[in-house]
Amino acid sequence: MNQFAIAAMGNDQPGIVAAMGETILGLHGNIDDSSMTILGGHFAMLLVVEADLTQEELRVALTPMEERFDLQLEVRPAERHQFGASERDDYVVAAYGPDKPGLVSSLSRVLADSDANITDFGSRLGADNTFAMWFNVSLVDGTDTDALGARLSEAGRAERLDVRLYRAEAEEL
């Protein structure tokens, strides 16, 4: 079996996820990992798929779905990734406050400087101009989480953000 990364983007509409799942199943493939979201009315999907096809065969098989939903679609070969235990600990960084440019870059810089790997990120702008964001991060074993939490809080205060760092529970990942 070959592994592929599939990226799809377009206007949000019902049925995209079902059509992708049915197409992959019809090819005797399997979705190993996925992330899908709607941002400002735009749908985005990233999948890691296993299939006994070539990249071109998979691309051609997805063309009817691409046309039906008017999607931008890309298929790339993907290296096998070992899922499971690692030498990293999973944490969540949650932050909220008044919206302004630079909020994401401020906290993500603190994380990058601490060798934290951001495994998932999301944000929402509320009707009252409150910006909320969350990072799922993997920290190298031995990371001083108290010191990291203090650096994140300091960066947050400079941006008028309330920031929390806490150990992730399995259902939050």
N, C-alpha and C positions, 0 to 999 in steps of 0.2 A: 504494500500500500504506500502511496505517496502522500505527503502532507503539503497543504496549500494554505496560504492566507488569502482571504477574499474580503475586499472592501467594497461597500456599496453605499451610495449617497443619493438622495433625491428628496422631492417634496413628500411629506408624510401623507400616507393613505393606508386604509385598512387592507390587510392581506399580504403585505410584503413578507413578514416573518413566516407566515404559513406557506407561502409560495416557495421561499428559499428552503425551508425545511423539507417540503415535499419533493423539490427538485433534487436536493442532496440525497434523500432517501431513495428516490427513483434511480439514482446512479449507483446505488449500493454503497454510498458514502456515509460518513459519520461526522457530526459536528463535535469536535473535541473541546473547543473553547470558544466563547463568544462574548461580545459586548454590543449592545444596541441601545440607541437613545434617540430622543427627539429634542432638537435644539431650535427654538424659534420657528417651529413649523417645518424644519428640515429633518429628515430621518437619516441616521448614520448607523452602519452596521460593520463590524469587523468580526470575521470568523476564522478559526483555524479548523480545517477540514481534512479528513483522511479519505482518499478515494483511489481506486485502482484505475486511474486514468492519467493521461499526460496533462500538462498545463493547458495546452491548446484544446484538447478534448473537453476539459472542464469548462474552459472559457466559452466554447461553442455551445455547450449544453445549457449554459446560463443566459445565453443571448435572448431567448424568448421572454424570460423573466425581466431582463434588463429593458427590453422594448415595451413590454406590457406596463411596467411601472415607471418608465422614463427615468431609469437610474443611471448614474455613472458607476461603472463596475470595473474592478481591477482584480486580477488573479495572479498571485506570485507563488513560486515554490517557497516552502517554509522548512526550516531545519527542525528535526524532531526535538521537542523540548521535554525534559524530564519533569513531570508534574509531581508534586508531593513535598516531602520534607526538605528543608534547606537549612543552612546555618544562619538564618535570619529570623527575627521575630516580627510579627505583624502588629502594627499599630494604626490608629486613626488620628488624623489631625482635623479638627472641626473649627471653623472660624465664621464669625458673622459681624457685620457692622455696616456703616454707610458706604455706599458704592462710590468708587473713584478709580481712575486708572492706576495700575501698578500693584493691586492687592495680590493677585496670583503670583506675579514674579517675585514679590517680596518674600512670601512664605516658601515658595518653591526653591528660592536661592538658599535659604537657611537649611532646607532639607538636603539639597544637593551638596552643600558644604559639609554636611554631616554624613555623607555617603549613604543617605537614605534613598531607597529605590521606590519611586512612586509607581504603585501597581494599578491604581485606579484614581480618577479624579472627577469631581462633579461640582457644578456651581449653579445657583439660581439667583435671579434678581427679583426681589419681591415688589409688589405694587407700591410699597412705601419707600422704595429706593434702598432697601436693606439687601446687602449682598451676603449670601451664605455660600460657603465652599467646604468641601471635605476631600481629604486625600487619604487613600489607603496606602500605607507605606510599609516596606520591609526594612528593618534595621539590622545591621550587622550585630551578631552576638557581642555582648560586652559594651554596647552603646550606653553611655550615661544618659538615661532617659530624663532624669531630673534636669541635667544641664541642657539637653535638647529642648525640653519643655520651657525652660527659662528663656532660651534664645528665641524660640517661637513667640512666646508671650511678649518679649521685648520688641520684636519686629512688629507684632500685632498692635501693641500700644502706639508705636510710631505711625501706624495707619488707622488708628481708632477702631481696631478689631478686637473682639473677644476671641481668644484662641485656647483650645484645649487639646492635649495629647493624651491618649489613653490606649491601653492594650485592646486589640480587636477581639471580639468574640467570633466564633466560627460563623454564626448566622449573619454577621455584618459584612463578611468578605464576599 
